[in-house]
Amino acid sequence: MSQTALPLIAALTAAGLAAMTPQARAADAPVASPAPAVAAPAPGLTRYMVTRTFPPGALDGLDAAGEAEVNRNNARFGVRWIYSYANPAKTRTYCIYEAPTRAAVQAAATANKLPVDDIMEIPNVLGSH
């Protein structure tokens, strides 16, 4: 493809999107559930985000009993699962936890046999409240 074709393709794509009504664009957009309002962590706890990668279908069987087991294991390490986000395929998750340390989050994940790609401390909340 030539370099001159790229601006034309970009312009046509932008024009096509602009011609769509807001209702048509909204109908094609994925629907996300709002995140729950969560109070600040208790003193001595820090908020963490854990990113995970799962094979396709691995999260399909998650039910209330499985969630309860995860929460029981987490409690052994002083970890509280706040909520999780997942990509549309449910192969990547972004999970919010409160815990005394990063090591406690890792220990809880190990006890729950959950993969961990990264654990990031997220002590600051930004944006609309």
N, C-alpha and C positions, 0 to 999 in steps of 0.2 A: 504494500500500500504506500502511495506517495505521501510525502510530508504535506503537500497541498490538499490532499483529501481529508486529513484529520480535522482542520478547522471547519470544513463543510459538514462532516459527520457530527461534530460537536454542535454546530449551529442547528442542524436538522433535528438532533436529539433534543436540544433545548427548546426549539420551536414546538416539537411534538408534545413535550411535557407541559409547556405553557398553554397549549391549546386544550389540554385536558381540563375538565371542570374539577374544582376541589373535591366534589363528591366522588368522581371517578378515581382521582388520585388516592383518596381516603379508602375507597373500596379495595384497592390493590395493596394497601399498606398492611403490614402485619399488626395485629392488635396486641398491645402489651398491657398486662395488669399493672395497676399502680403499686409502687412499693409501699409497705405499711410505714406509718409514722413510728419512729423508734426513739425513745428517750436516750439521752447521753449515757454512756457506760457508767457503771458504779465506780466509785473510787478504787483504784488499784487494778482496774481492767482497761484494756486497750482494744480498739476495734481493728480487725484484720479482714482483708479480702484474700480468699484462696481461689486460684484459678486451677481448673481441672480439665483433663481431656478424657473422654470415655469412648469406647467403641460404639458404633451405631446399635441402638436398641438396649443398651445397658441400663438406661434409666426407665425403661418402659414398665417395669414391674414394681417401681417404688410406690409403696402404699403407706397407710397410717402406721401399721405395725413396724415397718422398716424404719420410718421416721422416728418412732418412739425408741427403737433400739439404738439408733444413732444418737439421739438425745441422752439416753442413759449412759452410753459410753462417753459422750462428751462431758457429762457432769463429773465423771471420775477425775477429769483433768481440769475442772473449773472452767470449761469452755461452754459457751452458749451460742447455738446456731440461731442467727437472726432471720435471714432469708437468703434465697439464691435466685440468680437469673440464669437462664439457659439460652443458647442460640436456637434457631428454629429446628435444627436437626437433633437437638439435645445431646450433642457430642462435646460441647464446651460449656462449663458452668463457671459462674462468678459468684462465690458464696461469701456472705458477710457473717463474721463471728465476733464475739467479745470473749477475751481471754486474758489471763494474767501475763502470758508471755507467748512469743512466737513458738517456742519449743512445746508449749502445752497444746497449741493448735496442731502442730505436727504429730504429737503423740496421740491425740484424739483421732486424727485422720488414719494413722497407722492401726489403731485399735479397731476402727471401723472398716479397715481394708479399702480405704478410698485413695485414689491417686492424688498427688499434689504436683502441680507444675510450678507454682510459685505461691509464696505467702508474703503479702505486703501489708505493712502497718498503714492504717488510714485514720490518723487521729483528728483530721480536720474535715468538717462538712462544709461544702460550698454550694451555692446555688439557691434556688427558690425554696422557701420553707412555708 
